[in-house]
Amino acid sequence: MGASVAAALRRRGLTSSIVGYDRDRGVCARAVELGLVDEAAPGPAQAVRGADLVVLAAPVGAMPELLKAIVAQLEPGALVTDLGSTKSDVMAAARDALGPAFARFVAAHPIAGSERSGPDGADPDLFEDCTVVITAARETSAGALARVEALWRSCGARIARMEAGDHDRLLASVSHLPHVLAFALVAQIAGEPDAQRKLSFAGPGFRDFTRIAASSPVMWLDIVLANRAALGQELRALIAMLQRIDRALEAGDVRWLQQMLELASRTRRSIDGDRHEQ
């Protein structure tokens, strides 16, 4: 995601220089090689020196230490934003670490991406027509908010503002839960004696549904732990639905099963028009 932000800013001429940092020196070298960044800094503090915009593209569990590492080196007018998939925890960490600079922190979550990671997964058009959720706090500077939102619009995104708690609750349902389900299904099959035989017959439906299970385990471990309360509620609701399906199958309840399938199909088609998926 961070590499795609760099690529998007580059393509649109929105920056004159980009300095990057990653704990993996190989990632830094590859980002320089691909022209995504002009320079790779040896640490987060060095990376933010002289910057007027700092974008934190790290697993949400790493945010507290990362924020503490950069605060002393932030320029007086520097904006700080993030790309995290959970917002309550990130905003709390930013408020705790940044002090007065928290007014220039604009929490953001671009609802975009793929299972690919690292510099080679960079896509300069990733944010075209995507939604970026902004979760501003009472202390957030109006000027900082306007500048970060303008930057995202310049990358082709739409802006949606909401409270951090609302964001985490909604995304638990439509993002975090689907990822957990994809991981769980693949892990279940992988642990079975005939896993390879089953996977050899996997068609496009299985591949489409489980594509996101190839996402970064490190990133998703942080996300599910950070949002475990909201995610737990969604999991319990889904378990109840699966149990209802199980009972209907056992009873041969054709009417209920048909109604459930029709509701799901109708709702899914309404998301992107009448496009059928197999």
C-alpha positions in Angstrom: 0.0 0.0 0.0 2.8 2.4 0.9 4.5 1.7 -2.4 1.3 2.4 -4.3 1.0 5.8 -2.5 4.5 6.6 -3.6 3.8 5.5 -7.1 0.5 7.5 -7.2 2.2 10.7 -6.0 5.0 10.3 -8.5 2.7 9.8 -11.5 0.6 12.8 -10.6 3.5 15.1 -9.9 2.4 15.7 -6.3 5.9 15.5 -4.8 9.4 16.5 -5.6 11.1 14.0 -3.4 10.2 10.8 -1.5 12.3 9.3 1.2 11.3 5.8 2.4 12.1 3.5 5.2 11.4 -0.2 5.8 12.9 -2.5 8.4 13.8 -4.9 5.5 16.8 -3.3 3.8 16.0 -5.4 0.7 12.6 -3.7 0.4 14.3 -0.3 0.7 16.8 -1.2 -2.1 14.0 -2.5 -4.3 11.9 0.6 -3.8 14.9 2.8 -4.9 15.6 0.5 -7.8 12.0 0.8 -9.1 12.1 4.6 -8.7 9.4 4.6 -6.0 11.6 6.5 -3.6 14.6 8.8 -4.2 16.3 7.7 -1.1 16.1 5.0 1.6 16.7 6.2 5.1 18.4 4.1 7.8 15.6 4.6 10.3 12.2 6.1 10.7 13.5 9.2 12.5 15.9 10.0 9.6 13.1 9.3 7.1 10.9 12.1 8.4 13.5 14.9 8.7 12.6 17.7 6.4 9.4 16.1 5.2 6.2 18.1 4.9 4.1 14.9 4.7 4.7 11.7 6.5 2.7 8.6 5.4 2.8 5.6 7.8 2.3 2.4 5.8 3.0 -0.2 8.5 1.1 -2.9 10.3 -1.2 -1.3 12.8 0.6 -3.1 15.7 3.8 -1.3 14.8 2.2 2.2 14.9 2.8 3.0 18.6 6.6 2.5 18.4 6.8 4.0 14.9 5.0 7.2 16.1 7.3 7.5 19.1 10.3 7.1 16.9 9.4 10.0 14.6 7.9 12.6 16.9 11.1 14.3 17.8 12.2 14.7 14.2 8.9 16.0 12.7 9.1 19.4 11.1 6.9 22.0 12.8 4.3 22.1 10.0 4.6 18.4 8.9 1.4 16.5 8.3 1.2 12.9 9.4 -1.3 10.4 8.1 -1.6 6.6 8.0 -3.0 3.8 5.9 -4.1 1.5 8.7 -7.1 -0.8 8.4 -8.2 -0.1 12.0 -8.6 3.4 13.4 -9.4 3.5 17.1 -6.1 2.0 18.1 -4.1 4.0 15.7 -5.7 7.3 16.7 -5.1 6.5 20.4 -1.4 5.7 19.7 -1.0 8.9 17.7 -2.7 11.0 20.5 -0.4 9.4 23.0 2.9 9.8 21.0 2.5 13.0 19.1 1.5 15.5 21.8 0.7 18.9 20.2 1.6 17.4 16.8 -1.6 15.2 17.0 -3.5 18.2 15.6 -1.6 17.5 12.3 -2.3 13.8 12.3 -5.1 12.8 9.9 -6.1 9.1 10.3 -7.0 7.5 6.9 -7.9 4.1 5.5 -7.9 3.7 1.7 -10.3 0.8 1.0 -8.2 -0.6 -1.7 -5.4 -3.0 -2.2 -4.7 -6.6 -3.2 -3.0 -9.7 -1.9 0.3 -8.5 -3.3 2.8 -6.7 -1.0 6.1 -4.9 -1.3 7.5 -2.5 -3.9 6.8 -4.9 -6.8 3.1 -4.8 -5.9 3.0 -1.0 -6.4 0.1 0.3 -8.5 0.0 4.1 -9.2 -3.7 3.8 -10.1 -4.8 1.8 -7.1 -6.7 4.6 -5.5 -8.7 5.6 -8.6 -12.4 5.4 -7.7 -11.7 3.9 -4.3 -13.1 5.3 -1.0 -10.7 6.7 1.6 -12.2 6.8 5.1 -11.0 9.8 7.2 -11.5 9.6 10.9 -10.7 13.0 12.3 -10.6 13.9 16.0 -11.8 17.0 17.7 -8.2 18.2 17.8 -7.5 17.7 14.2 -6.5 20.9 12.4 -9.0 21.9 9.7 -6.1 22.9 7.5 -4.4 19.5 7.9 -7.6 17.7 7.2 -8.3 19.7 4.1 -4.7 19.1 2.7 -4.8 15.3 3.3 -8.2 15.0 1.7 -7.1 17.1 -1.3 -4.1 14.8 -1.7 -6.3 11.7 -1.8 -8.7 13.3 -4.2 -5.8 14.1 -6.5 -5.0 10.4 -6.5 -8.6 9.7 -7.7 -10.2 8.7 -4.4 -13.5 9.6 -2.8 -13.6 10.8 0.8 -15.9 9.4 3.5 -15.6 10.8 7.0 -16.7 8.9 10.1 -15.9 8.2 13.7 -13.1 5.8 14.4 -15.4 3.4 16.3 -17.9 3.3 13.4 -15.1 2.6 10.9 -13.9 -0.3 13.0 -17.4 -1.8 13.4 -18.2 -1.5 9.7 -14.9 -2.8 8.4 -15.1 -5.7 10.8 -18.1 -6.8 8.8 -17.1 -6.2 5.2 -13.3 -6.4 5.3 -11.9 -8.1 8.4 -14.4 -10.9 8.6 -14.0 -11.9 4.9 -10.3 -12.1 5.3 -10.6 -14.3 8.3 -13.0 -16.5 6.4 -10.6 -16.9 3.5 -7.7 -17.6 5.8 -9.8 -20.1 7.8 -11.1 -22.0 4.7 -7.6 -22.4 3.2 -6.1 -23.3 6.6 -8.8 -26.0 7.1 -8.2 -27.6 3.8 -4.4 -27.3 4.1 -4.6 -29.3 7.3 -6.5 -32.2 5.8 -4.8 -35.4 4.5 -6.1 -35.0 1.0 -5.4 -31.2 0.8 -3.4 -31.3 -2.4 -6.0 -33.5 -4.2 -8.8 -31.1 -3.2 -6.8 -28.0 -4.2 -6.0 -29.5 -7.5 -9.7 -29.3 -8.3 -10.1 -25.7 -7.1 -12.0 -23.7 -9.7 -12.5 -19.9 -10.2 -15.1 -19.7 -7.4 -12.6 -21.1 -4.8 -9.8 -18.9 -6.2 -11.9 -15.8 -6.2 -13.1 -16.4 -2.6 -9.7 -17.2 -1.2 -7.5 -14.8 -3.2 -7.2 -12.6 -0.1 -5.8 -15.5 1.9 -2.5 -14.8 0.2 -2.3 -11.4 2.0 0.4 -10.6 4.5 -0.1 -12.7 7.7 1.8 -10.2 9.7 -0.4 -7.3 8.7 -3.6 -9.3 9.2 -2.6 -10.6 12.6 -2.3 -7.0 13.7 -5.6 -6.1 12.2 -7.7 -8.9 13.7 -6.2 -8.4 17.2 -6.6 -4.7 17.1 -10.3 -5.0 16.1 -11.0 -8.2 17.9 -14.1 -7.0 19.8 -16.0 -5.9 16.7 -14.7 -8.8 14.7 -15.8 -11.2 17.4 -19.4 -9.9 17.2 -19.4 -10.4 13.4 -17.9 -13.9 13.8 -20.6 -14.9 16.3 -23.3 -13.6 14.0 -21.9 -15.6 11.1 -21.6 -18.7 13.2 -25.3 -18.4 14.0 -26.0 -18.1 10.3 -23.9 -21.2 9.5 -25.7 -23.1 12.3 -29.0 -22.1 10.8 -27.9 -23.3 7.4 -26.7 -26.6 8.9 -30.1 -27.2 10.5 -31.9 -26.3 7.2 -29.7 -28.8 5.3 -30.3 -31.5 7.9 -34.1 -30.9 7.8 -34.2 -30.5 4.0 -35.8 -27.0 4.5 -35.8 -26.1 0.8 -37.9 -22.9 1.3 -35.6 -21.3 3.9 -32.5 -22.3 1.9 -33.9 -20.8 -1.3 -34.9 -17.6 0.4 -31.4 -17.3 1.9 -29.7 -17.9 -1.4 -32.0 -15.5 -3.2 -31.4 -12.8 -0.7 -27.6 -13.2 -0.8 -27.6 -13.3 -4.6 -29.8 -10.3 -5.0 -27.8 -8.3 -2.5 -24.4 -9.2 -4.1 -25.6 -8.3 -7.6 -26.7 -4.9 -6.3 -23.1 -4.0 -5.4 -21.8 -3.9 -8.9 -24.8 -4.2 -11.1 -26.3 -7.4 -12.5 -23.0 -9.2 -13.0 -23.1 -12.8 -12.2 -20.3 -14.6 -10.4 -19.6 -18.3 -10.5 
